Amino acid sequence: MLLCWVIAAFSVSGCGSKSSETALDTDSGSEQYASSGSDSASASALLEEARRMVKDVFFQYDSAELESDAVSQLKNNAEWLNQNRTISAMIEGHCDERGTSEYNIALGEKRAETTKSFLVRAGVAASRLETVSFGEERPFDSGHTEAAWSKNRRAHFVVK
């Protein structure tokens, strides 16, 4: 009987020791998780800042040329992106509803590529920028007026 008590006591102390090791491992894992949670929070904050700072640029009807206000905004975008090199962006080219779908897809691509080229010349790594054209398929304003159409002729930034 005494032998059973000794074996039982030894088993319990062995389990207690193993349990302590697991608790220590879990604690150090929690610290790692907390620190990666902190990294995640700062990355999230940086993305929020990017969404506020990296703004869209707009184009004239049937044009992919950058006007002075677009150039000014792209200089600001480039400066911010050059200071925050972990952020990349998808540049979406958009058009108003006038013109054929095929024409607007091509024009949207020109707008996105013109925008990307400007940023690359301003020092933003091309590898951080992707382009896509949605043509007239994703209007910002669904109205059928010049005011609505002018909001839809744009290069839109999706930061990541």
C-alpha positions in Angstrom: 0.0 0.0 0.0 2.9 2.3 0.9 4.3 1.7 -2.5 1.1 2.8 -4.2 1.2 6.1 -2.2 4.9 6.7 -3.2 4.1 6.0 -6.8 1.0 8.3 -6.7 3.0 11.1 -4.9 5.8 10.8 -7.5 3.3 10.9 -10.4 1.6 14.0 -9.0 4.9 15.8 -8.5 6.0 14.8 -12.0 2.7 16.2 -13.5 3.1 19.3 -11.4 6.6 19.8 -12.9 5.4 19.3 -16.4 2.5 21.6 -15.8 4.9 24.3 -14.7 6.9 24.0 -17.8 3.8 24.3 -19.9 2.7 27.3 -17.9 6.1 28.9 -18.5 6.0 28.2 -22.2 2.5 29.6 -22.4 3.6 32.7 -20.6 6.5 33.3 -23.0 4.2 32.6 -25.9 1.8 35.2 -24.5 4.6 37.8 -24.4 5.4 37.0 -28.0 1.7 37.2 -28.9 1.4 40.5 -27.0 4.3 42.0 -28.8 3.1 40.8 -32.2 -0.3 42.2 -31.2 1.4 45.5 -30.6 3.1 45.2 -34.0 -0.2 44.5 -35.5 -1.8 47.5 -33.8 1.0 49.8 -35.1 0.7 48.3 -38.6 -3.0 48.9 -38.4 -2.5 52.5 -37.3 -0.1 53.1 -40.1 -2.6 51.8 -42.6 -5.2 54.1 -41.2 -2.8 57.0 -41.5 -2.0 55.9 -45.1 -5.8 56.0 -46.0 -5.9 59.6 -44.7 -2.7 60.8 -46.3 -2.5 59.0 -49.7 -5.3 60.6 -51.7 -6.9 60.1 -55.1 -6.1 62.2 -58.1 -8.6 63.3 -60.7 -8.5 63.7 -64.5 -10.2 65.8 -67.2 -12.7 64.2 -69.6 -11.1 61.7 -72.0 -7.6 62.4 -70.6 -4.8 60.6 -68.7 -2.7 63.8 -68.4 -2.0 65.0 -64.9 -3.3 68.5 -64.1 -1.5 70.8 -61.7 -3.7 69.8 -58.7 -3.1 66.1 -59.4 0.6 66.7 -59.6 0.5 68.5 -56.3 -1.4 65.6 -54.7 0.9 63.0 -56.2 3.9 64.9 -54.8 2.3 64.7 -51.3 1.5 61.0 -51.9 5.1 60.3 -53.0 6.6 62.1 -50.0 4.4 60.1 -47.6 5.1 56.8 -49.3 8.8 57.5 -49.4 8.7 58.1 -45.6 6.7 54.9 -45.0 8.3 52.2 -47.1 6.3 49.3 -45.6 3.2 50.6 -47.3 2.3 49.5 -50.8 -0.6 50.5 -52.9 -3.0 49.3 -55.7 -3.7 52.2 -58.0 -7.1 51.8 -59.6 -7.9 53.6 -62.8 -11.5 54.8 -63.1 -13.6 56.6 -65.8 -17.0 58.2 -66.1 -19.8 56.3 -67.8 -19.4 58.0 -71.2 -17.6 55.9 -73.9 -17.5 52.2 -74.5 -16.5 49.7 -71.9 -13.5 48.7 -73.8 -12.4 52.3 -74.3 -12.9 53.1 -70.6 -10.9 50.1 -69.5 -8.0 51.3 -71.7 -8.3 54.9 -70.4 -8.5 53.7 -66.8 -5.3 51.7 -67.4 -3.6 54.8 -68.8 -4.6 56.8 -65.8 -3.4 54.2 -63.3 -0.1 53.8 -65.2 0.5 57.6 -65.5 -0.1 57.9 -61.8 2.3 55.0 -61.0 5.0 56.4 -63.4 4.8 59.8 -61.6 5.3 58.1 -58.2 8.2 55.9 -59.4 9.9 59.0 -60.8 9.4 60.6 -57.4 11.3 57.7 -55.7 8.6 55.2 -54.8 9.7 51.7 -55.6 7.8 50.3 -58.6 7.5 47.0 -56.7 5.3 48.6 -54.1 2.8 49.8 -56.7 0.3 47.8 -58.7 -2.2 49.0 -61.2 -5.7 47.9 -62.3 -8.4 49.5 -64.4 -12.1 49.3 -63.6 -13.1 51.7 -66.4 -16.6 52.8 -65.7 -17.6 49.7 -63.7 -17.1 51.2 -60.2 -18.3 54.8 -60.1 -17.7 56.8 -56.9 -20.8 58.9 -57.8 -23.7 57.2 -59.7 -25.2 60.4 -60.9 -25.4 61.4 -64.6 -24.1 65.0 -64.4 -20.8 66.6 -65.0 -20.3 67.0 -61.2 -20.8 63.2 -60.8 -18.6 62.3 -63.8 -15.7 64.5 -62.6 -15.6 62.5 -59.3 -15.4 59.2 -61.3 -12.5 60.2 -63.5 -9.8 59.3 -61.1 -6.8 57.2 -59.9 -7.9 55.7 -56.6 -5.4 54.4 -54.1 -6.0 51.2 -52.1 -3.2 51.0 -49.5 -1.9 47.8 -48.0 
